[in-house]
Amino acid sequence: MLASEQRLIQNSYYTASANAQPHYPRLEEDTVADVCVVGAGLAGLSAAIELADRGYSVQVLEAETIGWGASGRNGGQIIAGLACEQSVIEKALGFDAALKTWDVTLAALDLVRERIKRFDIKCDLVDGFLGVAVGERKGAALREWYEDMSKRYHYDADTEWIEPNTIQKWINSPRFHSGYHDRRSGHLHPLNYTLGLARGAASIGVRICEHSPVRTMSSGEPATLRTDNGSVKARFVVLAGNMYLPEVAPKLAPALARRIMPVGTYIIGSEPIDPAMTTTLIPSNSAVCDSNFVLDYFRISADHRMLFGGRVSYSTMTPANLKEDMQKRMQLVFPQLANTKVEYSWGGFVDITMNRAPDFGRAASNVYYLQGFSGHGVALTGMAGKIAAEAIGGQAERFDLMSRIPHHDFPGGKLLRTPALVLGMLWYRIRDALG
Ligand SMILES: Cc1cc2nc3c(=O)[nH]c(=O)nc-3n(C[C@H](O)[C@H](O)[C@H](O)COP(=O)(O)OP(=O)(O)OC[C@H]3O[C@@H](n4cnc5c(N)ncnc54)[C@H](O)[C@@H]3O)c2cc1C
């Protein structure tokens, strides 16, 4: 566990409002499975469900508890698209392939809804997402992006553009110039969604163990994965450990670790707000995200709290005055919340890649990995797990498409990567500040 991690998870709204859940045992034996999945976040659980549906015996090993990582702490926004612009994929793979990757991200939104229905998961799903721009210059850039996405990716089928003279009807804030509304995207309680997926996976025969960190893996067919008190022999492995994998098992897949960087992001949860007021703040009750590089993302919870996320840290240290700083950002967006108290603050790390595209592939012929969601993974992890299961089942078309996206190591060794990233990000912060 990263040194600052414990502090980050102490005061999470999601933990405080988590549904009751079964406890899953520690692995205390030597066992076999067709597939061993490392990591019980959204990516690993999705792969496990899809593999069990295809008739494989599946063992999930989680170092901590279900949803302990990013999946149980995030903004809960289920959003179309990847973290990078589609132009990144077009440049790497051409337009036709880029269109297919876009379709994977839309299918991911549908898959979230299917799973919630199938396993009857109580996770407060709400339809709707607002992408908004701060200031006229960002508004023009967002409009240009929206027009292009509508023309070439048919994005307007599920969305509408919001002009400056109507933006206040969508979001009652002085900060935003214009934006768009996406009906197909939305938001949910991510920890309860993750816990519900685990329950669903267990109900179809997936064996889940918590507090069972995989320390080593000997490759080969079968591969052998060892925890502190047991082992699993498996024909296939899915690594879904996010940026925690190199922390828990530094020697397991060092080449993967070099392609992702942990970037801290933080959320506060307000006290419950008068429901009459919350409906005036965001009348459609959509999730909201601005188009800044260091972005603010926020939404209203089912019990009428403002869950407001933003700020980033490129070192793994938690910023000082986190709660107060985030509260100021919230009040900048909604001055109406000047007297609203903050009850929760927490955070986590996103696994960013150099180009912000997800990094899926094979570490060996029978070892698949899913990482690099770059802060855009609540929905996409579902499809990531599904297409990894398709590939293991012999239908590798979609997995191979995604794994053709090229990735590079972060420059510099472990010590140099963070300062280089901080410098690189400084430029974007300055650009955001210019409005
Ligand atoms: C604060 C925050 C806000 C975010 N907001 C959004 C948002 O609004 N919308 C969005 O789309 N995305 C968002 N994201 C990103 C999103 O949460 C992630 O992309 C997604 O949850 C990644 O899921 P995962 O399963 O890959 O990783 P995780 O959920 O991190 O799961 C990985 C799991 O693997 C386990 N593990 C690691 N190594 C081992 C090992 N060796 N043995 C056993 N277990 C191991 C870890 O303990 C962990 O539980 C946010 C992320 C953060 C941190």
The ligand as a MOL file (V3000), in Angstrom:
LIG
                    3D

  0  0  0     0  0            999 V3000
M  V30 BEGIN CTAB
M  V30 COUNTS 53 58 0 0 0
M  V30 BEGIN ATOM
M  V30 1 C -10.6930 9.5240 -6.9640 0
M  V30 2 C -10.9700 8.8840 -8.2980 0
M  V30 3 C -12.0060 9.3820 -9.0840 0
M  V30 4 C -12.3000 8.7730 -10.2960 0
M  V30 5 N -13.4260 9.1610 -10.9640 0
M  V30 6 C -13.8080 8.4850 -12.0800 0
M  V30 7 C -15.0510 8.7800 -12.7030 0
M  V30 8 O -15.8460 9.5830 -12.2320 0
M  V30 9 N -15.3570 8.1210 -13.8590 0
M  V30 10 C -14.5160 7.1810 -14.3980 0
M  V30 11 O -14.8470 6.6200 -15.4460 0
M  V30 12 N -13.3600 6.8180 -13.7810 0
M  V30 13 C -13.0050 7.4450 -12.6420 0
M  V30 14 N -11.8690 7.0530 -11.9810 0
M  V30 15 C -11.0790 5.9210 -12.5120 0
M  V30 16 C -11.7230 4.5730 -12.1860 0
M  V30 17 O -12.0900 4.5290 -10.8370 0
M  V30 18 C -10.7200 3.4540 -12.5130 0
M  V30 19 O -10.3440 3.5650 -13.8740 0
M  V30 20 C -11.2670 2.0520 -12.2970 0
M  V30 21 O -11.9210 1.9320 -11.0610 0
M  V30 22 C -10.1250 1.0510 -12.3990 0
M  V30 23 O -10.5880 -0.2120 -12.0040 0
M  V30 24 P -9.5630 -1.4050 -11.8330 0
M  V30 25 O -10.3660 -2.6150 -11.5710 0
M  V30 26 O -8.6370 -1.4030 -12.9940 0
M  V30 27 O -8.6450 -0.9850 -10.5930 0
M  V30 28 P -8.9170 -0.9750 -9.0150 0
M  V30 29 O -10.3050 -0.6670 -8.6780 0
M  V30 30 O -7.8790 -0.0920 -8.4230 0
M  V30 31 O -8.6850 -2.4590 -8.5820 0
M  V30 32 C -7.4200 -3.0730 -8.5660 0
M  V30 33 C -7.3970 -4.0290 -7.4040 0
M  V30 34 O -6.3020 -4.9190 -7.5600 0
M  V30 35 C -5.8240 -5.2300 -6.2900 0
M  V30 36 N -4.4540 -5.7360 -6.4470 0
M  V30 37 C -3.3740 -5.0990 -6.9550 0
M  V30 38 N -2.3110 -5.8970 -6.9580 0
M  V30 39 C -2.7070 -7.0890 -6.4550 0
M  V30 40 C -2.0440 -8.3270 -6.2030 0
M  V30 41 N -0.7530 -8.5000 -6.5030 0
M  V30 42 N -2.7790 -9.3290 -5.6630 0
M  V30 43 C -4.0900 -9.1740 -5.4000 0
M  V30 44 N -4.7590 -8.0240 -5.6120 0
M  V30 45 C -4.0820 -6.9890 -6.1310 0
M  V30 46 C -5.9040 -3.9170 -5.5290 0
M  V30 47 O -5.9150 -4.1340 -4.1280 0
M  V30 48 C -7.1880 -3.3290 -6.0530 0
M  V30 49 O -8.2930 -3.5970 -5.2180 0
M  V30 50 C -11.5110 7.6730 -10.7690 0
M  V30 51 C -10.4610 7.1970 -9.9940 0
M  V30 52 C -10.1900 7.7900 -8.7630 0
M  V30 53 C -9.0720 7.2330 -7.9320 0
M  V30 END ATOM
M  V30 BEGIN BOND
M  V30 1 1 1 2
M  V30 2 1 2 3
M  V30 3 2 2 52
M  V30 4 2 3 4
M  V30 5 1 4 5
M  V30 6 1 4 50
M  V30 7 2 5 6
M  V30 8 1 6 7
M  V30 9 1 6 13
M  V30 10 2 7 8
M  V30 11 1 7 9
M  V30 12 1 9 10
M  V30 13 2 10 11
M  V30 14 1 10 12
M  V30 15 2 12 13
M  V30 16 1 13 14
M  V30 17 1 14 15
M  V30 18 1 14 50
M  V30 19 1 15 16
M  V30 20 1 16 17
M  V30 21 1 16 18
M  V30 22 1 18 19
M  V30 23 1 18 20
M  V30 24 1 20 21
M  V30 25 1 20 22
M  V30 26 1 22 23
M  V30 27 1 23 24
M  V30 28 2 24 25
M  V30 29 1 24 26
M  V30 30 1 24 27
M  V30 31 1 27 28
M  V30 32 2 28 29
M  V30 33 1 28 30
M  V30 34 1 28 31
M  V30 35 1 31 32
M  V30 36 1 32 33
M  V30 37 1 33 34
M  V30 38 1 33 48
M  V30 39 1 34 35
M  V30 40 1 35 36
M  V30 41 1 35 46
M  V30 42 1 36 37
M  V30 43 1 36 45
M  V30 44 2 37 38
M  V30 45 1 38 39
M  V30 46 1 39 40
M  V30 47 2 39 45
M  V30 48 1 40 41
M  V30 49 2 40 42
M  V30 50 1 42 43
M  V30 51 2 43 44
M  V30 52 1 44 45
M  V30 53 1 46 47
M  V30 54 1 46 48
M  V30 55 1 48 49
M  V30 56 2 50 51
M  V30 57 1 51 52
M  V30 58 1 52 53
M  V30 END BOND
M  V30 END CTAB
M  END
